[in-house]
Amino acid sequence: MDTDVVVDHIRGHRRISTTDLQLAYSVVTRAELFSGANAHDRIRDLLDAMDEIPVDRAIAESAGIIRHGHRIDLPDALIAATAMILGVPLMTRNRRDFEGIKGLKLN
């Protein structure tokens, strides 16, 4: 799950149901959320209902390759690589930044 989806949920724009699906996010999303918000308790409560995926060697290497081939920020490359390694679609509003990445499914 991309950070923008969580931000929309916290702001009340678009709700995420944590009971309908098994949701996961990159640890990078956690860092981005805590760097840009003051609602730390709300963020923790929401993220606690999901699976957190750490950045491991495979994700780091894949992100580097993605970043090398595309004009994409490193955090977005790490989030995209996480989805690709797990074989799951990336839930994002920011399709423009991710659409050119071969093998990445967007939701």
N, C-alpha and C positions, 0 to 999 in steps of 0.2 A: 504494500500500500504506500502510495506516495504521500508526502507530507501535506500537500494541498488538500487532500481528501479529509485528513484529520483536522486541519485548520477549519475547513468548512463546517465540520461537525461541531467543533468547540464553539464556533461563532453562531451556531444555530441555523446556518444556511441550508445544509443538506445533512440529514441524519444518517448515521451508520448503524446498522443493526448488528450488534455483536452476538446475537443469539441465533440468527438465521444461517450464518456461514462460519466456517473456521477461518478467521482472519489472522494475517501475519504482517509484520512490518520489519524493515531493516533497522538495526540499532542506529543507523545514520538518521533515520526519521526521528528517533528519540532526541538525538543531539540537535537537529534542526528545530524541533518543537521547543525544547528548553532554551534555545538561544534567542527565540523570538517572542516568547510569551511570559506572562506573569501568573497564569492560571495553572501553576505546577501541580496542585492537588487534583484538579480536573483532568489534566493530561495523564497523570499516573493512574487514576481510576480507569480511564478509557483504555490505556495501553495494557493495563493488568489483565484485561479481558481478552487479549490477543497473544499470539505467539511472537516473541522477539527473536529475530534471526541475527546472529553475530556476523561480523565480517571475518571470513576465514581466508585461507590462501587461495582457494579456487575463485571465490568471489572477488578478491583483490586483483587477481590476474585478469579475470574476465572484465572487470571495470577498467583496468588499464588499457586493455585492447579496445574496448568500446570507446573510451576517451580518445585514444589515438586515432580512431577512424571517424569520429564525429565531433562536432563542435558542441560539447555538452560539459557542464560543470561536473567536477569529480563527485560531489554528493549524489547527483542524479545518475551518474554512471554506476556508482555503487548500488543504488536502489534498483536500477535496471538489471544489473548483474545478479543481484539477489533473486529477483523474480525469475530470471532465465535459468539460473542454477537449480532453483526449486522446481522449475517447469510449471509455473503458475502465471496467470495473467497479472499484469500490473494495473491496479486500480489507480487512475489518475485523471485529473481534469486537464493536465498540461500535456496533451497529446502531441503538440507541435514539437516539443523537445525530444520525444521518444519515438516518433513514427518511423524514422529512418533506420532504426536498429534492427538488423536482420535477426530473426528468431525470437524477438520479444513480442509477446502477445499483450495487447492492451485491453483493458476492461473499462 
